[in-house]
Amino acid sequence: LWAELAALAVVTEQAEAWRRQAGALLELDEVVRHDPPAASEAELRPYQRDGFGWLASLWELGLGGILADDMGLGKTLQTLALLCHARERDPGVGPFLVVAPTSVCRNWEEELERFAPGLDVVRFASGDRAAMVQEARAGQVLLVSYGLLASERELLSSRTWSSVVFDEAPLATYRGGAIDTKTVRALHANNPAAIGARKLNLQSVQSKQYLSYLNDRVNDH
């Protein structure tokens, strides 16, 4: 997979750092157990704890990850637990950027308010969008649709986010091709992005582009 990513000409300057991080992951005998953060008010089921633990372990290693599962199995809750975990480890972390289809943005708002009340959610829609981006602060989640990401790419890429989360990631690369790889890779994140998606073909060019973004483009700005 590494050789194929290199062939896409997207992994160059940070190759050694990526190898060190991936090497640390390979040395693990098992995924480190992480208890759900106290700030998360969601009661995670055992398989959801496993998913959260996987994402948290990757976060601690400085790696990004893909959380792919069937609809309705709680990917959003696991991701919210990850954001709360990051905030618990470092109260100054944030802001976070969450990109989601317009049809589920309201669900994200409701679940953030219900299960992660310690995080302040701001819907990137009407109003002073420049101020929303420039004034985003620690502990805040800016929620944006894929459509607005496409139209406001320059603004959203004008600052660095602690993490970028793509919900239903396949929508960013096909179904009309509204979001291209250049738009995705324009976003800057200090910490790796976590991607939630129902189904990803890991042999597809799109998935390899996401993997390269997750574990190479971080801090490349």
ROSE-4610 file (N, C-alpha, C; in Angstrom, 1 decimal, always signed):
// ROSE-4610
residu = [L/L/L/W/W/W/A/A/A/E/E/E/L/L/L/A/A/A/A/A/A/L/L/L/A/A/A/V/V/V/V/V/V/T/T/T/E/E/E/Q/Q/Q/A/A/A/E/E/E/A/A/A/W/W/W/R/R/R/R/R/R/Q/Q/Q/A/A/A/G/G/G/A/A/A/L/L/L/L/L/L/E/E/E/L/L/L/D/D/D/E/E/E/V/V/V/V/V/V/R/R/R/H/H/H/D/D/D/P/P/P/P/P/P/A/A/A/A/A/A/S/S/S/E/E/E/A/A/A/E/E/E/L/L/L/R/R/R/P/P/P/Y/Y/Y/Q/Q/Q/R/R/R/D/D/D/G/G/G/F/F/F/G/G/G/W/W/W/L/L/L/A/A/A/S/S/S/L/L/L/W/W/W/E/E/E/L/L/L/G/G/G/L/L/L/G/G/G/G/G/G/I/I/I/L/L/L/A/A/A/D/D/D/D/D/D/M/M/M/G/G/G/L/L/L/G/G/G/K/K/K/T/T/T/L/L/L/Q/Q/Q/T/T/T/L/L/L/A/A/A/L/L/L/L/L/L/C/C/C/H/H/H/A/A/A/R/R/R/E/E/E/R/R/R/D/D/D/P/P/P/G/G/G/V/V/V/G/G/G/P/P/P/F/F/F/L/L/L/V/V/V/V/V/V/A/A/A/P/P/P/T/T/T/S/S/S/V/V/V/C/C/C/R/R/R/N/N/N/W/W/W/E/E/E/E/E/E/E/E/E/L/L/L/E/E/E/R/R/R/F/F/F/A/A/A/P/P/P/G/G/G/L/L/L/D/D/D/V/V/V/V/V/V/R/R/R/F/F/F/A/A/A/S/S/S/G/G/G/D/D/D/R/R/R/A/A/A/A/A/A/M/M/M/V/V/V/Q/Q/Q/E/E/E/A/A/A/R/R/R/A/A/A/G/G/G/Q/Q/Q/V/V/V/L/L/L/L/L/L/V/V/V/S/S/S/Y/Y/Y/G/G/G/L/L/L/L/L/L/A/A/A/S/S/S/E/E/E/R/R/R/E/E/E/L/L/L/L/L/L/S/S/S/S/S/S/R/R/R/T/T/T/W/W/W/S/S/S/S/S/S/V/V/V/V/V/V/F/F/F/D/D/D/E/E/E/A/A/A/P/P/P/L/L/L/A/A/A/T/T/T/Y/Y/Y/R/R/R/G/G/G/G/G/G/A/A/A/I/I/I/D/D/D/T/T/T/K/K/K/T/T/T/V/V/V/R/R/R/A/A/A/L/L/L/H/H/H/A/A/A/N/N/N/N/N/N/P/P/P/A/A/A/A/A/A/I/I/I/G/G/G/A/A/A/R/R/R/K/K/K/L/L/L/N/N/N/L/L/L/Q/Q/Q/S/S/S/V/V/V/Q/Q/Q/S/S/S/K/K/K/Q/Q/Q/Y/Y/Y/L/L/L/S/S/S/Y/Y/Y/L/L/L/N/N/N/D/D/D/R/R/R/V/V/V/N/N/N/D/D/D/H/H/H]
num = [1/1/1/2/2/2/3/3/3/4/4/4/5/5/5/6/6/6/7/7/7/8/8/8/9/9/9/10/10/10/11/11/11/12/12/12/13/13/13/14/14/14/15/15/15/16/16/16/17/17/17/18/18/18/19/19/19/20/20/20/21/21/21/22/22/22/23/23/23/24/24/24/25/25/25/26/26/26/27/27/27/28/28/28/29/29/29/30/30/30/31/31/31/32/32/32/33/33/33/34/34/34/35/35/35/36/36/36/37/37/37/38/38/38/39/39/39/40/40/40/41/41/41/42/42/42/43/43/43/44/44/44/45/45/45/46/46/46/47/47/47/48/48/48/49/49/49/50/50/50/51/51/51/52/52/52/53/53/53/54/54/54/55/55/55/56/56/56/57/57/57/58/58/58/59/59/59/60/60/60/61/61/61/62/62/62/63/63/63/64/64/64/65/65/65/66/66/66/67/67/67/68/68/68/69/69/69/70/70/70/71/71/71/72/72/72/73/73/73/74/74/74/75/75/75/76/76/76/77/77/77/78/78/78/79/79/79/80/80/80/81/81/81/82/82/82/83/83/83/84/84/84/85/85/85/86/86/86/87/87/87/88/88/88/89/89/89/90/90/90/91/91/91/92/92/92/93/93/93/94/94/94/95/95/95/96/96/96/97/97/97/98/98/98/99/99/99/100/100/100/101/101/101/102/102/102/103/103/103/104/104/104/105/105/105/106/106/106/107/107/107/108/108/108/109/109/109/110/110/110/111/111/111/112/112/112/113/113/113/114/114/114/115/115/115/116/116/116/117/117/117/118/118/118/119/119/119/120/120/120/121/121/121/122/122/122/123/123/123/124/124/124/125/125/125/126/126/126/127/127/127/128/128/128/129/129/129/130/130/130/131/131/131/132/132/132/133/133/133/134/134/134/135/135/135/136/136/136/137/137/137/138/138/138/139/139/139/140/140/140/141/141/141/142/142/142/143/143/143/144/144/144/145/145/145/146/146/146/147/147/147/148/148/148/149/149/149/150/150/150/151/151/151/152/152/152/153/153/153/154/154/154/155/155/155/156/156/156/157/157/157/158/158/158/159/159/159/160/160/160/161/161/161/162/162/162/163/163/163/164/164/164/165/165/165/166/166/166/167/167/167/168/168/168/169/169/169/170/170/170/171/171/171/172/172/172/173/173/173/174/174/174/175/175/175/176/176/176/177/177/177/178/178/178/179/179/179/180/180/180/181/181/181/182/182/182/183/183/183/184/184/184/185/185/185/186/186/186/187/187/187/188/188/188/189/189/189/190/190/190/191/191/191/192/192/192/193/193/193/194/194/194/195/195/195/196/196/196/197/197/197/198/198/198/199/199/199/200/200/200/201/201/201/202/202/202/203/203/203/204/204/204/205/205/205/206/206/206/207/207/207/208/208/208/209/209/209/210/210/210/211/211/211/212/212/212/213/213/213/214/214/214/215/215/215/216/216/216/217/217/217/218/218/218/219/219/219/220/220/220/221/221/221]
x = [+0.8/+0.0/+0.9/+2.0/+2.8/+3.4/+3.8/+4.4/+3.3/+2.1/+1.0/+0.7/+0.7/+0.5/+1.6/+2.9/+4.0/+3.8/+3.2/+3.0/+2.0/+1.2/+0.2/+0.9/+2.2/+2.9/+2.4/+1.9/+1.3/+2.0/+3.0/+3.8/+5.2/+5.8/+7.2/+7.9/+7.7/+8.4/+8.3/+7.1/+6.9/+7.0/+7.7/+7.7/+8.4/+9.5/+10.1/+9.3/+8.6/+7.7/+6.6/+6.0/+4.9/+5.4/+6.6/+7.1/+7.3/+7.8/+7.9/+6.6/+5.6/+4.3/+3.6/+3.7/+3.2/+3.9/+5.2/+6.0/+5.6/+5.2/+4.8/+3.4/+2.6/+1.3/+1.6/+2.5/+2.8/+3.4/+4.0/+4.6/+3.6/+2.4/+1.4/+0.9/+0.9/+0.4/-1.1/-1.7/-3.1/-3.5/-4.7/-5.1/-5.2/-4.6/-4.6/-6.0/-6.4/-7.8/-7.9/-8.9/-9.2/-10.7/-10.8/-12.1/-12.8/-14.1/-14.8/-14.6/-14.3/-14.1/-15.3/-15.1/-16.1/-17.0/-16.5/-17.3/-18.3/-18.1/-19.1/-20.2/-21.4/-22.5/-23.2/-22.6/-23.1/-22.7/-23.6/-23.3/-22.9/-21.6/-21.1/-21.3/-21.8/-21.8/-20.4/-20.2/-18.9/-18.2/-18.9/-18.3/-18.0/-18.8/-18.6/-17.3/-17.2/-16.0/-14.7/-14.8/-13.7/-13.4/-14.4/-14.2/-13.6/-14.1/-13.6/-12.1/-11.9/-10.5/-9.5/-10.0/-9.1/-8.8/-9.8/-9.5/-8.7/-8.9/-8.1/-6.7/-6.5/-5.1/-4.4/-5.0/-4.4/-4.1/-5.1/-4.9/-3.6/-3.4/-2.3/-1.0/-1.0/+0.2/+0.4/-0.5/-0.4/-0.8/-1.7/-2.1/-3.6/-4.1/-5.5/-6.1/-7.4/-8.0/-9.3/-9.7/-11.0/-11.9/-13.1/-14.1/-15.2/-15.2/-16.2/-17.1/-18.4/-19.3/-20.7/-21.6/-22.9/-23.7/-24.7/-25.5/-26.2/-26.2/-27.0/-26.2/-24.9/-24.1/-23.3/-23.6/-23.0/-21.7/-21.4/-20.1/-20.0/-21.1/-21.1/-20.8/-21.4/-21.1/-19.7/-19.1/-17.7/-16.8/-17.1/-16.3/-16.5/-17.7/-17.8/-17.0/-17.0/-16.2/-14.7/-14.2/-12.8/-12.6/-13.5/-13.3/-13.2/-14.1/-14.1/-12.8/-12.3/-11.1/-9.9/-9.9/-8.8/-8.9/-10.1/-10.3/-9.9/-10.2/-9.8/-8.3/-7.6/-6.2/-5.5/-6.2/-5.6/-6.8/-7.1/-8.2/-8.1/-6.9/-6.7/-6.9/-7.2/-7.3/-8.6/-8.5/-9.6/-9.2/-10.0/-11.4/-11.3/-12.4/-12.6/-13.5/-13.2/-14.1/-14.7/-16.0/-16.8/-17.5/-17.2/-17.8/-18.8/-20.1/-21.1/-22.1/-22.8/-23.9/-24.9/-25.5/-26.5/-27.6/-28.0/-29.1/-28.8/-27.6/-27.3/-26.7/-26.5/-25.9/-26.8/-28.1/-29.0/-28.8/-28.6/-28.4/-27.1/-26.0/-24.8/-25.0/-25.7/-26.0/-26.7/-27.7/-28.5/-27.6/-26.8/-26.0/-24.9/-24.3/-23.3/-23.9/-25.1/-25.7/-26.1/-26.5/-27.0/-25.8/-24.9/-23.8/-22.5/-22.3/-21.0/-21.3/-22.0/-22.4/-21.2/-20.1/-18.9/-18.3/-18.7/-18.2/-19.2/-18.8/-19.7/-19.8/-21.0/-21.2/-21.7/-21.1/-21.5/-21.8/-22.9/-23.3/-22.8/-22.0/-21.4/-22.5/-23.3/-24.4/-24.5/-25.7/-25.9/-25.2/-25.0/-24.3/-22.9/-22.1/-20.7/-19.8/-19.7/-18.9/-17.4/-16.9/-15.5/-15.2/-16.1/-15.9/-16.1/-17.0/-17.1/-15.8/-15.1/-13.8/-12.7/-12.6/-11.5/-11.6/-12.8/-13.0/-13.3/-13.2/-13.4/-12.3/-12.6/-11.7/-11.7/-10.8/-10.7/-12.0/-12.2/-13.5/-14.7/-14.5/-15.6/-15.5/-16.7/-16.9/-17.6/-17.0/-17.6/-18.1/-19.4/-20.1/-20.4/-20.0/-20.1/-20.6/-21.4/-21.9/-20.9/-20.9/-20.0/-20.2/-21.4/-21.7/-21.0/-21.1/-20.4/-18.9/-18.4/-17.0/-16.5/-17.2/-16.8/-16.8/-17.8/-17.9/-17.1/-16.7/-16.0/-14.6/-14.1/-12.8/-11.7/-11.6/-10.5/-10.6/-11.8/-12.0/-11.7/-12.3/-12.1/-10.7/-9.9/-8.5/-7.6/-8.1/-7.3/-6.7/-7.2/-6.7/-6.4/-5.8/-5.5/-6.5/-7.0/-8.0/-7.3/-7.7/-7.1/-7.4/-8.6/-8.9/-10.0/-10.0/-11.0/-11.7/-13.0/-13.8/-14.7/-14.6/-15.4/-16.5/-17.7/-18.8/-19.3/-19.6/-20.0/-19.0/-17.8/-16.7/-16.8/-17.4/-17.5/-18.2/-19.1/-19.8/-18.9/-17.7/-16.7/-16.0/-16.1/-15.3/-16.1/-17.4/-18.2/-19.7/-20.6/-22.0/-22.1/-21.5/-21.5/-20.2/-19.3/-17.9/-17.9/-18.9/-18.9/-17.7/-17.1/-15.9/-14.8/-13.7/-12.6/-11.5/-10.5/-9.4/-8.7/-8.5/-7.8/-8.5/-9.8/-10.6/-10.4/-10.4/-10.2/-8.8/-7.8/-6.4/-6.0/-6.9/-6.6/-6.8/-7.5/-7.8/-6.6/-6.3/-5.1/-5.5/-4.9/-5.2/-3.9/-3.8/-2.7/-2.6/-3.8/-3.9/-4.7/-4.4/-5.0/-6.6/-7.1/-8.6/-9.1/-10.3/-11.0/-12.1/-12.2/-13.2/-14.2/-15.5/-16.6/-17.2/-17.4/-18.1/-18.8/-19.8/-20.5/-19.7/-19.2/-18.5/-17.4/-16.2/-15.1/-14.4/-14.1/-13.3/-11.8/-11.1/-9.7/-8.8/-9.2/-8.4/-8.7/-9.7/-10.0/-9.1/-8.9/-8.1/-8.6/-9.9/-10.4/-10.0/-10.1/-9.7/-8.2/-7.4/-5.9/-5.6/-6.4/-6.2/-6.6/-7.6/-8.0/-6.9/-6.4/-5.3/-4.1/-3.8/-2.6/-2.9/-4.1/-4.5/-4.4/-4.9/-4.9/-3.5/-2.6/-1.3/-0.1/-0.4/+0.7/+0.5/-0.7/-1.0/-1.0/-1.2/-1.2/+0.0/-0.2/+0.9/+1.6/+1.2/+1.9/+1.2/+1.6/+1.0/+2.0]
y = [-1.2/+0.0/+1.3/+1.2/+2.4/+2.7/+1.7/+1.9/+2.5/+2.1/+2.6/+4.0/+4.4/+5.8/+6.6/+6.2/+6.9/+7.2/+6.2/+6.3/+7.4/+7.7/+8.8/+10.2/+10.2/+11.4/+12.3/+11.6/+12.4/+12.1/+11.2/+10.9/+11.1/+12.2/+12.5/+13.0/+14.3/+14.9/+14.3/+13.7/+13.2/+11.7/+11.1/+9.6/+9.0/+9.6/+9.0/+9.1/+10.3/+10.5/+9.5/+9.3/+8.3/+6.9/+6.5/+5.2/+5.0/+6.0/+5.9/+5.6/+6.4/+6.3/+4.9/+4.5/+3.3/+2.1/+2.3/+1.3/+1.1/+2.2/+2.1/+1.3/+1.5/+0.8/-0.7/-1.0/-2.4/-3.2/-2.4/-3.0/-3.4/-2.8/-3.1/-4.6/-5.3/-6.6/-6.6/-5.6/-5.4/-3.9/-3.6/-2.2/-1.8/-0.7/-0.2/+0.1/-0.4/-0.2/+1.3/+1.9/+3.3/+3.3/+3.8/+3.9/+5.1/+5.1/+6.2/+7.5/+8.6/+9.8/+10.2/+10.8/+11.2/+12.2/+13.0/+14.1/+13.6/+12.3/+11.7/+11.1/+11.5/+11.0/+9.8/+9.3/+8.2/+6.9/+5.9/+4.6/+3.7/+3.5/+2.8/+1.3/+0.6/-0.8/-1.4/-2.7/-3.3/-3.0/-3.3/-3.1/-1.6/-0.7/+0.7/+1.1/+0.5/+0.8/+0.3/-0.8/-1.2/-0.2/+0.3/+1.3/+2.6/+3.0/+4.2/+4.0/+2.8/+2.5/+2.5/+2.0/+2.0/+3.4/+4.3/+5.6/+6.4/+6.1/+6.8/+6.3/+5.0/+4.5/+5.2/+5.3/+6.0/+7.4/+8.1/+9.5/+9.6/+8.7/+8.8/+8.6/+7.8/+7.6/+8.6/+9.6/+10.6/+10.1/+9.1/+8.6/+8.8/+8.9/+9.0/+7.6/+7.6/+6.2/+6.3/+5.2/+5.1/+4.2/+4.7/+3.9/+3.6/+2.4/+2.0/+0.9/+1.2/+0.2/+0.4/-0.5/-0.4/+0.8/+1.3/+2.4/+2.0/+2.9/+2.7/+2.0/+1.8/+1.1/+2.1/+3.4/+4.3/+4.9/+5.1/+5.7/+7.1/+7.9/+9.2/+9.3/+8.4/+8.3/+8.0/+7.1/+6.7/+7.9/+8.6/+9.8/+10.9/+11.1/+12.1/+11.7/+10.4/+10.0/+10.3/+10.1/+10.5/+11.9/+12.8/+14.3/+14.6/+14.0/+14.2/+13.7/+12.5/+12.0/+12.9/+13.5/+14.4/+15.7/+16.1/+17.3/+17.0/+15.8/+15.3/+15.3/+14.8/+14.7/+16.1/+17.0/+18.4/+19.3/+20.0/+20.9/+22.1/+22.3/+23.4/+22.9/+21.6/+21.1/+21.7/+21.8/+22.4/+23.7/+24.1/+23.6/+22.4/+21.7/+20.6/+21.0/+20.4/+20.6/+19.3/+19.3/+18.1/+18.4/+17.5/+17.7/+16.6/+16.9/+15.9/+16.2/+15.2/+15.6/+16.5/+17.3/+18.3/+17.5/+16.3/+15.6/+15.1/+15.0/+14.5/+15.6/+16.8/+17.8/+18.1/+18.1/+18.3/+17.2/+16.0/+14.8/+15.0/+15.5/+15.8/+16.9/+17.9/+18.9/+18.3/+17.5/+17.0/+16.0/+15.2/+14.2/+14.9/+16.0/+16.8/+17.4/+18.0/+18.6/+17.6/+16.4/+15.4/+14.6/+14.2/+13.2/+13.9/+15.1/+15.8/+17.2/+17.5/+18.9/+19.8/+19.2/+20.0/+20.6/+20.2/+20.7/+21.7/+22.8/+23.8/+23.7/+23.4/+23.2/+24.4/+24.7/+25.9/+25.4/+25.7/+25.3/+26.3/+25.9/+26.8/+26.9/+27.9/+28.1/+29.6/+30.1/+31.5/+32.3/+33.6/+34.5/+34.8/+35.3/+35.8/+34.6/+33.9/+32.7/+32.9/+34.1/+34.4/+34.4/+35.1/+35.1/+33.8/+32.9/+31.6/+30.8/+31.0/+30.3/+30.9/+32.2/+32.9/+32.9/+32.9/+32.9/+31.6/+30.5/+29.2/+28.9/+28.3/+28.2/+26.8/+26.6/+25.3/+24.8/+23.5/+22.9/+23.2/+23.7/+24.0/+23.1/+22.8/+22.0/+22.8/+23.0/+23.7/+22.6/+22.7/+21.7/+22.2/+21.6/+22.1/+21.0/+21.4/+20.4/+20.3/+19.2/+19.0/+20.1/+20.5/+21.6/+22.9/+23.3/+24.5/+24.3/+23.1/+22.9/+23.2/+22.8/+23.0/+24.5/+25.2/+26.6/+27.5/+27.1/+27.9/+27.2/+26.5/+25.8/+26.8/+27.9/+28.9/+29.4/+29.7/+30.1/+29.0/+27.8/+26.8/+26.2/+26.5/+26.0/+27.2/+28.3/+29.4/+29.3/+28.3/+28.1/+26.6/+26.3/+24.9/+24.4/+23.2/+22.6/+21.5/+21.3/+20.2/+18.8/+18.7/+17.5/+17.8/+17.0/+17.1/+15.7/+15.7/+14.5/+14.5/+13.5/+13.4/+12.3/+12.7/+11.7/+11.3/+10.0/+9.4/+9.8/+9.5/+9.9/+9.6/+8.5/+8.3/+9.5/+10.2/+11.3/+12.4/+12.4/+13.5/+13.3/+12.0/+11.7/+11.2/+10.9/+10.6/+10.9/+10.3/+10.8/+12.2/+12.3/+13.5/+14.2/+13.8/+14.3/+15.8/+16.2/+17.6/+18.0/+17.0/+17.3/+16.6/+17.3/+16.6/+16.4/+15.7/+15.4/+16.7/+17.6/+18.8/+19.6/+19.6/+20.2/+19.6/+18.3/+17.5/+17.8/+17.8/+17.9/+19.3/+20.3/+21.7/+22.0/+21.1/+21.3/+20.9/+21.8/+21.5/+21.1/+20.0/+19.5/+19.2/+19.7/+19.4/+18.0/+17.4/+16.0/+15.3/+14.0/+13.3/+13.4/+13.3/+13.3/+11.9/+11.8/+10.5/+10.5/+9.5/+9.4/+8.4/+8.7/+7.8/+7.5/+6.3/+5.9/+4.6/+4.4/+3.1/+2.1/+2.4/+1.3/+2.0/+1.5/+2.0/+0.8/+0.9/-0.1/+0.3/-0.4/+0.0/-0.1/-0.7/-0.8/+0.3/+1.2/+2.2/+3.4/+4.2/+5.3/+6.3/+6.5/+7.4/+7.0/+5.7/+5.3/+5.6/+5.3/+5.5/+7.0/+7.9/+9.3/+9.7/+9.1/+9.4/+9.0/+7.8/+7.3/+8.2/+8.7/+9.5/+10.9/+11.4/+12.6/+12.4/+11.3/+11.1/+11.0/+10.4/+10.1/+10.7/+11.7/+12.4/+13.8/+14.3/+15.7/+16.4/+15.7/+16.4/+17.2/+18.5/+19.4/+19.8/+19.3/+19.7/+21.0/+22.1/+23.4/+24.5]
z = [+0.0/+0.0/+0.0/+0.8/+0.8/-0.6/-1.3/-2.6/-3.6/-3.4/-4.3/-3.9/-2.6/-2.2/-2.8/-2.7/-3.2/-4.7/-5.4/-6.9/-7.2/-6.2/-6.4/-6.2/-5.8/-5.6/-4.5/-3.5/-2.3/-1.0/-1.0/+0.2/-0.1/+0.4/+0.1/+1.3/+1.7/+2.7/+4.1/+4.4/+5.7/+5.8/+4.8/+4.8/+6.0/+6.5/+7.7/+8.9/+9.1/+10.2/+10.2/+9.0/+8.8/+9.2/+8.7/+9.0/+10.5/+11.2/+12.6/+13.3/+12.9/+13.5/+13.2/+11.9/+11.5/+12.2/+12.4/+13.0/+14.5/+15.2/+16.5/+16.6/+15.6/+15.5/+15.3/+14.4/+14.1/+15.3/+16.2/+17.4/+18.5/+18.4/+19.4/+19.3/+20.4/+20.4/+20.4/+20.9/+20.9/+21.0/+20.6/+20.7/+22.2/+22.5/+23.9/+24.3/+25.5/+26.0/+26.5/+26.0/+26.4/+27.0/+28.2/+28.7/+28.1/+27.9/+27.3/+28.2/+27.6/+28.4/+29.3/+30.4/+31.3/+30.6/+29.7/+29.1/+28.1/+27.7/+26.8/+27.5/+27.3/+28.0/+27.3/+26.2/+25.5/+26.2/+26.3/+26.8/+25.6/+25.5/+24.3/+24.5/+23.5/+23.5/+23.3/+23.6/+23.5/+22.2/+21.1/+19.8/+19.5/+20.1/+20.0/+20.8/+21.9/+22.7/+21.9/+21.2/+20.4/+19.3/+18.7/+17.6/+18.2/+19.3/+19.9/+20.4/+20.9/+21.4/+20.2/+19.1/+17.9/+17.5/+17.4/+17.0/+18.0/+19.3/+20.4/+20.3/+20.0/+19.9/+18.8/+17.7/+16.5/+16.8/+17.5/+17.9/+18.7/+19.7/+20.6/+19.8/+18.7/+17.9/+16.9/+16.8/+15.7/+14.4/+14.3/+13.0/+12.9/+11.6/+11.3/+11.0/+11.0/+10.8/+10.1/+9.6/+8.9/+9.8/+10.1/+10.8/+9.8/+9.3/+8.3/+8.9/+8.8/+9.4/+8.8/+9.0/+8.5/+9.1/+8.5/+9.0/+10.3/+11.2/+12.5/+13.6/+13.4/+14.4/+15.3/+15.2/+16.1/+15.8/+14.5/+14.1/+14.7/+14.7/+15.2/+16.7/+17.5/+18.9/+19.2/+18.4/+18.6/+18.3/+17.2/+16.9/+17.9/+18.4/+19.5/+20.7/+21.0/+22.1/+21.9/+20.6/+20.3/+20.5/+20.1/+20.3/+21.8/+22.6/+24.0/+24.6/+24.1/+24.6/+24.3/+23.1/+22.8/+23.7/+24.0/+24.8/+26.3/+26.7/+28.1/+28.2/+27.2/+27.3/+27.2/+26.5/+26.3/+26.2/+27.3/+27.4/+26.3/+25.8/+24.9/+23.4/+23.2/+21.9/+21.2/+19.9/+19.1/+18.5/+17.6/+17.2/+16.3/+16.2/+15.3/+14.1/+13.0/+11.8/+11.4/+11.4/+11.0/+9.7/+8.6/+7.3/+7.1/+6.8/+6.7/+5.6/+5.1/+4.1/+4.8/+4.0/+4.6/+5.3/+4.8/+5.4/+6.8/+7.2/+8.6/+9.5/+9.0/+9.8/+11.1/+10.9/+12.1/+13.1/+12.6/+13.5/+14.3/+13.6/+14.3/+15.4/+15.1/+16.1/+17.3/+17.1/+18.2/+19.0/+18.4/+19.1/+19.9/+19.3/+20.0/+21.3/+21.2/+22.3/+23.4/+22.9/+23.9/+24.5/+23.7/+24.2/+24.4/+23.9/+24.2/+24.5/+25.6/+25.9/+26.3/+26.5/+26.8/+25.6/+24.4/+23.1/+22.6/+22.1/+21.6/+20.1/+19.6/+18.2/+17.5/+16.3/+15.5/+14.1/+13.6/+12.3/+11.3/+10.4/+9.3/+8.2/+8.3/+7.3/+7.1/+7.5/+7.3/+8.4/+8.1/+9.1/+8.6/+9.5/+9.2/+9.2/+8.0/+7.9/+8.2/+7.8/+8.0/+9.5/+10.3/+11.7/+12.4/+11.8/+12.4/+12.3/+11.2/+11.0/+11.8/+11.7/+12.4/+13.9/+14.4/+15.9/+16.5/+15.7/+16.3/+17.3/+18.4/+19.5/+20.0/+21.1/+21.7/+22.2/+22.0/+22.5/+21.6/+20.4/+19.6/+18.3/+17.9/+16.7/+15.6/+14.5/+13.4/+12.4/+12.2/+11.4/+10.0/+9.0/+7.6/+6.7/+5.7/+4.7/+3.6/+2.9/+1.7/+0.7/+0.5/-0.5/-0.1/+1.2/+1.6/+1.7/+1.9/+1.9/+0.5/-0.6/-1.9/-2.3/-1.8/-2.2/-1.3/-0.1/+0.9/+1.2/+0.2/+0.4/+0.9/+0.2/+0.5/+2.0/+2.4/+3.8/+4.8/+4.6/+5.5/+5.6/+4.6/+4.5/+5.0/+5.4/+5.8/+7.2/+8.0/+9.3/+9.5/+10.7/+11.0/+12.0/+11.8/+12.7/+13.6/+14.8/+15.6/+14.9/+14.3/+13.6/+12.6/+11.5/+10.5/+10.4/+10.6/+10.5/+9.3/+8.4/+7.3/+7.5/+7.6/+7.8/+6.4/+6.3/+5.0/+3.9/+4.2/+3.3/+1.8/+1.4/-0.1/-0.8/-0.1/-0.7/-1.1/-0.5/-0.8/-2.1/-2.7/-3.9/-5.0/-4.8/-6.0/-5.7/-6.4/-6.4/-7.1/-8.3/-9.0/-8.9/-8.0/-7.9/-7.5/-6.6/-6.1/-5.4/-4.6/-3.8/-4.4/-4.9/-5.4/-4.4/-4.7/-3.8/-3.4/-4.3/-4.0/-2.9/-2.9/-1.8/-0.5/-0.5/+0.8/+1.3/+0.4/+0.9/+1.2/+0.9/+1.2/+2.7/+3.3/+4.8/+5.6/+6.6/+7.4/+8.8/+9.3/+10.7/+11.4/+12.7/+13.5/+13.9/+14.1/+14.5/+13.3/+13.2/+12.0/+12.0/+10.9/+10.7/+10.9/+11.4/+11.5/+10.5/+9.7/+8.7/+9.0/+9.0/+9.2/+7.8/+7.5/+6.3/+6.4/+5.7/+5.7/+5.0/+3.8/+3.1/+2.3/+2.4/+1.6/+1.0/-0.3/-1.0/-0.8/+0.0/+0.3/-0.9/-2.0/-3.2/-4.2/-3.8/-4.7/-4.6/-5.7/-5.6/-4.6/-4.4/-3.5/-2.0/-1.7/-0.3/-0.1/-1.1/-1.0/-0.8/-1.5/-1.3/+0.1/+0.6/+2.0/+3.0/+2.7/+3.6/+3.6/+2.4/+2.3/+3.0/+2.9/+3.6/+5.1/+5.5/+7.0/+7.6/+6.9/+7.5/+6.7/+5.9/+5.3/+5.2/+4.9/+4.8/+6.1/+7.2/+8.5/+8.7/+9.1/+9.3/+8.0/+6.9/+5.6/+5.1/+5.7/+5.2/+5.6]
